[in-house]
Amino acid sequence: VITALMDHGGGTLEAVAKLVGEALAVPFHKVDVSPVGTRDTVYDCVTHATRGVYAGGGAALKAARSVRREILETAGRYLNVMPDALELMFDPDADQAVVYAPAIPERRMTLEELATRCWSESWKTIAAVESYRPTNCPPAYVAVLVEVEVDTGPERFGR
């Protein structure tokens, strides 16, 4: 995963790895999140509060879902199975994700096999670029004023 997100110690990049791992059926510790650099990542506005998980995690999840669709479509061509008939799951014996057809158990391939075939046959690179602007993300700058009035019975205390 290449992202412009910064992690200030709150676990933002780990959350991104978990979102991508779940979408691609791999454990999050197998998802590599590249560190931010001004020469190799796009501009991103400020990272604050949980904005990284809201916006950056949302973009990573959107990209992972696009990659998942591309994995199933590409594997479908190699396995001669319609993409809608394929599933993606983690196989602990292979220690990686496997694309398989539940109705035809012998039709399966690991992600490593899929990537190797795409590369060795100069066919394609499976990748996605996405952005995401959540509607409920906390704004970058905000002022909050709260007026509190405590009613303790017969006496009232004001602001």
Phi, psi and omega in degrees: 000126174251121184218156176269005181293143173254146175245117181262025178102000182267000178088019182302313183290327175293321177297319178298316179299321179293319179297314181293317179301317179295319180294328184256009176061041175229150177298145186299333180289350176266357179268121181265119177255116183289144178291155181287141174210142183289343179271342187229009174230160180281167178290141174223141178290186189305149171256121181210156178046234180252019181303323180301318180286319178300301188274305181294318177295322177297319178293319179296319179295319178299317178294318180297322178293323176295318178296319179301314178300317180294322177300312182294321178294317181291314178298325178301322178293317180290322183270354182058048180224141177298138181305326180293342180268002182257153176234160177234125180215159175275129178253108182297331179292320178276346182058037177196173179285148181230136172264130183212160176255110182305326182281342181227083188305330181284348178270095181203155174204148179281163176297326177298315178297319179297311180296320180296317179295317178300317181289310186291333179264007181049042186269311184190167170245131179269113183203164177211147175236125182221157170228163185207130175239100182289149180277340183247023179283139178297141181291162182291320182229131183209147173240130182239126176244134181232131175253126183242132175232124183256125178255110182254018180120227184293335178261145179240138176249128181270191183311000000 
